[in-house]
């Protein structure tokens, strides 16, 4: 069966510190991968998506970057966090060209202080 | 530009009542309309979805009504239960070339069902 792992679940970081959030998918190959951010009381903002290794599309200019070093691994990073980077970060995957369903991870609650 | 408009932003219903959430879209190329349910502190999960070739789809207490001419679709939760309390997102999408797929989400509706 396919599963998605996202960690950590919660993270408190000081302003100016680096960030690395990791997401991995098991049980599938060549998935489409996504990073979303959800601010409190707001909708889902697409940050990055990837259709393959090393292929990253950025939807919103920001203080964040993404990488896909392996087929089923998606990493969200920042060199220096800002207060405005606080939020609930969600990784999601789609089984390549087969399905239109998105499967979300359990999320990371990031607080930048 | 918000391509999928969702309303209401929040909704409170009594147990046993009907919850109705509405969405409107602009892009006529959209051909897949899912609803996602999100409990606090969790990621959204697909609840039910519809394609424009049908006007209604029902799964248990959850029904999607779709009006292609009006470019609107709605989620109806019959016999609402406290366990249905969650945030609901509508979405719409169209297949893009090259395998990329980016659904457009509504802003979400926070549903509270009082016992």
Interface residues (C-beta under 8 A of the other chain):
Chain A: X6 X32 X41 X42 X43 X44 X46 X49 X51 X57 X59 X90 X92 X94 X96 X97 X100 X101 X102 X103 X104 X105 X106 X107 X109
Chain B: X32 X34 X36 X41 X42 X43 X44 X45 X46 X49 X89 X93 X95 X98 X99 X100 X101 X102 X103 X105 X106 X107 X108 X110
